Amino acid sequence: MVIRSGKFKANAREALADPQLQRAMSNVGVGFVQKRRMAMDKLPEFDALRDQARDIKNHTFQYLDLYYEEYEKKVREAGGHVHFAPTDGDARDIILDICRNAGAHSVTKGKSMIAEEIAINDHLEENGIKPIETDLGEYIIQLRGEAPSHIIAPAIHLNKDQVEASFREAHTGLDENRNLDEPESLVAEARSMLREAFLNADVGITGANFLIAETGTSVIVTNEGNGDLTQSLPRVHIVITSLEKMVPTLEDATAILRVLARTATGQEMAVYNTFSTGPRREGDPDGPEEYHVVVLDNGRSSMIGTEFQDMLRCIRCGACMNHCPVYQSVGGHAYGWVYPGPMGSVLSPSLIGVDKAGHLPNASTFCGRCEAVCPMRIPLPKMMRHWREREFERHLSPFSVRSGLGFWKFFATRPRLYNFTAAVAMPVLAALAGAKGYLKALPLATGWTHYRNLPAPEGRTFQQQWRDHLAGVDE
């Protein structure tokens, strides 16, 4: 995937001017936010589970090397293979080698953001192997040649009429007069097109929500069942995941599962929670002959022990973006890389560098909703501030921002001058506003007044009121 995070402002302007996108994004509140609230209200111990989930992940990171060794040992005992990939290029090469050794011509894929991160589809196609997305949303955007715009609902940016048009364009062998007016008919058509792909695939690739050190198990959470077909029908199953997905025990995994679905889709549990341990054993009715787990680092290990380690607790539920006013306005593609929303604003600079993704931590109102709804209690606003500091330290911020902050610092570090200037400026601004009570334009504030009116100050400054308060003067 081409990195376009540095063009966030231009991407956002384009998104805001797209009526189709704006209509699609209006469904986020109903589709996710309300359902999450209803699911939480039915579980009184939800906050206690969040604390437990946070503590499980923090403990795991403290002993990650030991749990990784145990996981690898258990996978091998079950007949599988673990491959460690330091970089995205290493992961692509490992997967391609496995596919070539299997003589693969086609590969079915379950939804995986790690697969997006390493751009495995493009790599396989360039080497003569056809990847076929089997998640409905991923299948739709693959037909359209687009990237996911959400980590659990990759086609959330599309409306039904756009999906219908894409199906009619791609499925040319079907009756032109078929009815595709209802979501059910669209799902049925996708299912019929994917059925042959499931049966003919040589290799199946899935992601993993969890890796369990105790048993060498990988876990996928889906609502469509495509992941089960992807990993059980082909001769070879490849799990592509990242090192922070590790948890110590089965009990730990199930504890986090209790908050995952509720936070992501408002369900008590996802429809399918599939636990896979190694290849098919003697007597098993189905399953792959080979089982490979590719564990990607790609910069994650360097986050451990830093102010960004908490980001590794993320379980990819999407709650932060569902509740983010910025994401709700511009959608996922504006963020320019794999991970959108508040979690992407922290994770993307960590993985691809603040020089490429430095705009993203600025795409926040700092309302705090992302942290409030996060099931893993990740302090997202705090880490976005850290990235803003890094951006400023490296002189990556625009000159207007740096000069504006320097101007403000000059006054802020001189309290008497600051208080005097504020005391003089407030009545002047109020006079300029007049009876309207707001200003339509103001020098040095066009970034605000170009889009909205600036409310005029009322009364005295806070410092003046505070002094009176301490002196016991009545208002």
N, C-alpha and C positions, 0 to 999 in steps of 0.2 A: 504494500500500500504506500502510495506517495504521501509524504508528510506535508500537510498544509496548515499545521497549527500556527505557524507564524503569520498566516493571513486571516486570523480569527475575525478581526474587525470587518474586513471585506466580506468574509463568509457570512457573518452575522447580518450585515446589511442586506445581502442577497436573500437570506432566509426570511427576514422580516418583510421583505417585499414579495414573497411567494404566497399567494392566496391559498393554493392547494396545501402547502405545508402548514400554514396557520390553521386551516380547517382540521387537518389531521392532528396537530398538536393539542387542539382544544379537547381531545378525548383523553388526554393523560390523567387529568384530575379525576374523572369518573372511573376510568379503567383501572387505576392503581391506587390513588390516594384514598378514596373513600373505602375501597375494599380492605386496604391495610388497616385503617382505623377500626373497621368493623371486626376484623380478625383479632386485633389487639384487645378490644373491649371484651371479647369472649374468653380471654386468657389472663386472669388476674396476676399470675406469676411471670408475665412477659418480661418485665424489667429485671427480675431476678435471673431469668434465663439469659438476658443480654449480658449481665455481669459474669455469669458462668461461661458463656461463649467467649467473651473477651479474655477471661483468665486462662481458658484452655489454650488459646492461640499464643498468649504471652508466654506461658510455660513452654509451649512447643518451640518457640524461637530461641528460648534460653538453652535448649538441648537439641537443637535441630540436627546437628551432625550425628548424634547418637540415634535419633529416630530415623534419620535417613538410612543409616547403616542397617538398622533393624528391618526397615521396610524392604530394602533391596534384598536382604537375606531371605525374607519370607516370600517375596516374589519368585526368587530363584528356586526355593524349595517347592513351590507350586508348579514349576516348569516354565515360568516366564522369564523375561529379560528386561533389565533396567538400563537405560542409556542416559547419561548425563550430558546435557548440551549447554556449554558456557554461553553461547551466543545464538542469535536467531539463525545465522548461517549454518552453524553446527547442527541445529535441530532440523533444518531443511535437508541437509546432506544425509543425516541419519535416516530420516523418513524415506527419502528417495532410495537409499540403498536397500531398505527393507522391502519396499515396493518392487524394486528391480529383482531382488532375490526371489520374490514370490511370483515373478513373471506377470506382474499386474498390468492390465490395460485400462481398468476403471476402478475408481475408489469411491465408496460412499462415505459421507461425512455427517456426523452429528454437529450440533452447534458448539463452537469453541472459540472464545476470544483469543486464546493462545494461538490457535491456527491462523486467526486474522493477524495477530502480532507478527508472526513469522512469514506471513504471505505464502502459505504452503500451496494454496490453489494455483497461483501463478507459476510457482516452481514446478509443480507436477505437470501442468499443461505444457510448459516449455520443454519438458522432457518426455512428451508423448504419452502421458497418463492423464485420463480424463477424471477430474474430481466432480462429484455430484452431491450437492447439498440436499439433505433429507429433512431438516427442520423446515416447516412450512414458510416461515418468514425468511429464512436464509435461502430457500429455493426461489422465492419470489425475487429477492434482490440479486441473486445470481443470474436469473434470466434478464434482469435489467442492467447488469454490469455495475451494480452499486455496492457500496460498503454498508455494513450495519449502522443504524443510527441510534441503537439502544442495545445494551448488553443482554437483555432478556427478551426484548421485542424488536428484533432487527428491522422489521418493516413498518414500524409505528408511524413513520413519516409519510406513509402512502394511504390513499383513500381507495375504496372498493373499485371505483371506476378505473383507477390507474392499474390495479391488479388485473382486472378483467382485460384491459387493453394489452397488457403484457402477456397474458395467457393466450389470447387470440393471435398475437404476433408470433409466439414461440411454438404453440401447439398446432402447427399448420395441417397436420394429418387428420384433425378432428372435424366434425360437422360444423360448418360456418354458422349454421342457424341454431346451434345449441344454446340453451338458456344458462347464462352466467350471472343472473341478476341477484342471486342470493349467496351469502357467504358459504352455505352448505354445498352449493353446486361448485364453487371455486375449490373448496377443500376436497370434494370428491374427485374433481379433475386432477388435482395435484397428486392425490393418492394413486390414481390409476396410472399416471405417468411415472411415478416413482417405483411402482411395484416391480417392474422389470429390472430397474437399476439395483434394487435390493438383491434380487436373485442372481444377477450376473456379476456383481462386484467381486473382485479378487481380494481386496483389502478394505477393511472398515476402519475409519478414524473417528474417535470420539475425544471429547475433553474429559475433565474430571473435576467434580466439585470438591472431592476430598480424596486424600490418600491416607490409608490407615496403616500405621506402622505395626500394630499388633498382629495383623493378619496378612499384610501385603495386598490389601484390597483397594481397588479404585471404585469410586462412587459417582454415578451421574444422576442428575435430577431433571426429569423432563415431564411434559404434559401430553406428548404426542405418541410416545412409544417408538419413535423413529430411531432413537439411540439404541434400544434393545435389538432392533433388526440390524442396525449397522454393525453392532459388535458380535452378534451371534451367528449371522448367516455367512459372511465371508470366511475364507480359510485363515486369514490373518487379521488380528485386531491390534491396532496401534492406539494407545492412549497418549495424547499430547497434553501436558500439564505443566505446572510451574512449582517451584520448590515450596512456596508458602501454602500450598494446599494440604500439607501434612498435618495430621492429628494423631495423637498417641494410640487411642483405643476405639473400638466400635461404639462404646458408650459415649465417648466424646463426640463422635460423628453424629450420632442420633440426637444428642443435646443441641448441637448447632442446627440440625435439620428442623428442629421445632421452631426456630426463629426465622429460618431462611424462607420457606414458602409463605408464611404469614406476612413477612415484610415485602416480599417480591410481588406476589400476586393475590394476597389476601386469602390464600387457602390454608387449611390446617396442615396439610401435607400435599406435595405435588402428586400427580397421578401415578408417576413411576419414579421410584427410588431404587436404582439398580446397583447391586453390589457385585463386582466381578473380581475373581481371584484366580489368575492364571488361565491357561488354555483348557480345552476340553479334556476331561479325564475319562478313563475307561468306564464305560457304562453310562456316560452322560448322553442324553438324546440329541443335544446340539451344542454349539459353541465352536470357537476357532481352534485351529490346529496350532497356531502360534499366538503368543500374547507378548506384546512389547509395550513398555512404558518409557516415553521420552520426557525427561524432566528438564525444563528450561530454567536457566538462571537469568541471563540477559540483563544483568544489573541489579537483580533483587538482593543478592547476597551483600552487596555494598550498602544497602539500606539498613541492614541489621546493625543495631548499636548506634544509629543516628536518630535525629529528630523526626525522620520519616519512617521509622520502623513500624509505627502503628498502622500505616497504610497497608502493610502486608496482612493485616487481619481481615481485609475486605473479602467477603464471600460472594461478591458479584450479584447482589440482589437487585440493584438498580434503584433502591429507595431514595438515595440522595438526589439522583437526577429527576425522579418522578416529582419530588417536592421542590425542586430548584426553580425559581422564577426565571432565571436566565435560560436554563435548558428548555423549559416549557415554552419560551418565546422563540428560540432559534433552532431547536432540535439538535441532533447529535452530529450531523455532518459538518456543522460550523466549527467544531472543535478540531477538525483537520487530521485526526488520527484514530486509532482503534478505540480509545477509551474516552467517552464524553462525560459531560456533567462535572460535578464537584470531585468525584473520585478520579476522573481523568485529569482534572486540573492539578492534582497532586501526583498521580502515578506517572503521567506522560513525561513531565520534566525529569522525574527520577530515572526513567528508562531511556529517553532519547535526548535528554539534556535541556537545560533551561534556555540555551541559545535557540533551540528549535521550538520549544513549547512555552516560552516565558510569558506569552500573552495570556495563557489559560488561567493562571492563578489570579489574574486581574478581572476575569469574567465572573465576578461574584458580587452580590449585594451584601455579603456577610450578615445575612439575616439569621444564620445559624440553624436553619431548618434541616440542612443535610446532617449535621451532627446530632440533632435532636431525634431524628428518625433512624439513624444508623443502628442496625441490630448488634454491631460489634463495638459500638461506642468509639468510633474513630474520630478524633478531633480535627475534622477536615478544615475548618476555617483557620485554626492555628497553623496547620502545615502550609496552607496557601499563603499565609503571612510570611512564613519562613522562605518560601520560594520568591515572594516579592522582594524580600531582603536580599536574596542571592542575585536576583535580576538587577537590583539597584547597585549592589556591590561591584558587579561585573560591567557596569555602564551599558547595560542592554536596554534600559528604559529609554523611551523617547526623550529628546532634549527638552521638550515642553514640560514633561512630567518632572524631570530632574531639576530644571530651573524653577519650576513652580514650588517644588518641595524646598529648594534652597531659599527661596524668597520667604516661604512660611517659617522655615527654621530660623531665619534671621530675627524675626519678631518673637517666635515662641521661646527662644533662648534668652530673651531680654524681657522679663515679665512686666517691668514698668512701661516700657515702650509698647508692648503688646496691649496692656490694659488701657493705656491712653489712646492708642489707635482705635481699639474696639469701641471705646466710649464715644469717640468722635464720629466713627463711621456709622454707628447704628442710627442715630437720629438723621444723618444725611441720607442714608438709604431709605429710611421711612418717609422722609420728605419727598424723595424722588418718586417713590411709589404712589404717594398721594392717597386718595380715597380708594383706589383699586386694591391696595394692599399687597401688590406684587409687582415685579419688574419683568418686562418682556425682553430686555437686553441689558447686559452689564459687561464692561471691559474685563478681560481676563477670566470671564465665566461663560464664554460662549458654548463650551462643551455641555453646559447645563441649559442655558437659555435658548439654544437652538432648537431644543426638543420640548421644553416645558418652561412654564413661568417660575420665577424665583420668588418665593414668599418674602415679603419685607419683614425685618425684625420689628418686634413690638416691645415697647418699654425699655428697661435698662438692661445692661449686660448681666450675665450670670454672676460675675465677680462682684459687681456692685450690690446685687441682691444678697449674695452670700455674706458680704461684710455687714450689711444691715441685719441679717439674721443673727450673726454672731454678736452684734451689739444689742440685740433684743429690740430692734426697731420694728414696730408693726407695719405691715404692708398697707 
